[in-house]
């Protein structure tokens, strides 16, 4: 298992979360999807989540619209 720390802003507020995953690398786009699921995954409106075939650019744009910015994997 690999431990990843994600640092980001959520609606302008600095946040940090740790994820333990099997995968040996974690891209910013994959980290963004984890954060979207963390903050909006349980919501009734599934339209907040990017589609399964969304490009990395579309994922980051959707996250920014929802208040997730400056996402870093450390």
C-alpha positions in Angstrom: 0.0 0.0 0.0 1.1 3.5 -0.7 0.3 6.6 1.4 -0.5 9.8 -0.5 -1.1 13.2 1.1 -3.4 15.5 -0.9 -3.1 19.2 -0.2 -5.8 21.5 -1.8 -8.2 24.4 -1.3 -11.9 23.7 -0.8 -13.8 27.0 -1.3 -10.7 28.9 -0.5 -9.9 27.0 2.7 -6.7 25.0 3.0 -7.2 21.3 3.5 -5.2 18.1 3.6 -6.3 14.4 3.4 -4.3 11.2 3.3 -5.2 8.3 1.1 -3.8 4.8 1.3 -4.0 3.1 -2.1 -2.6 0.0 -3.9 -1.5 2.0 -7.0 2.2 2.9 -7.1 1.5 6.4 -8.5 -1.2 8.9 -8.2 -1.8 11.7 -10.8 -3.4 15.0 -10.0 -6.4 14.0 -12.1 -6.8 10.7 -10.1 -6.4 12.6 -6.9 -9.0 15.1 -8.0 -11.5 12.3 -8.6 -10.9 11.0 -5.1 -11.5 14.5 -3.7 -14.7 14.9 -5.7 -15.9 11.5 -4.4 -14.9 12.5 -0.9 -16.8 15.9 -1.0 -19.7 15.1 -3.4 -19.9 11.4 -3.8 -22.8 10.9 -1.4 -24.8 13.8 -2.8 -28.2 13.1 -4.4 -27.2 14.9 -7.6 -24.8 12.6 -9.5 -24.5 15.3 -12.2 -21.8 16.9 -10.0 -19.4 14.1 -10.8 -17.5 14.1 -14.1 -18.6 11.4 -16.5 -16.6 8.1 -16.7 -15.0 9.2 -20.0 -14.1 12.7 -18.9 -10.7 14.0 -19.9 -8.2 15.1 -17.2 -8.8 18.7 -18.3 -12.6 18.2 -17.8 -12.1 16.6 -14.4 -10.0 19.5 -13.2 -12.5 22.1 -14.6 -15.4 20.4 -12.9 -13.5 20.3 -9.6 -12.7 24.0 -9.9 -16.4 24.8 -10.5 -17.2 23.0 -7.3 -14.6 24.8 -5.2 -11.7 22.3 -5.3 -8.5 24.1 -6.4 -4.7 24.0 -6.1 -4.7 20.2 -5.7 -1.2 18.7 -5.0 -0.1 15.2 -4.4 2.7 15.0 -1.9 
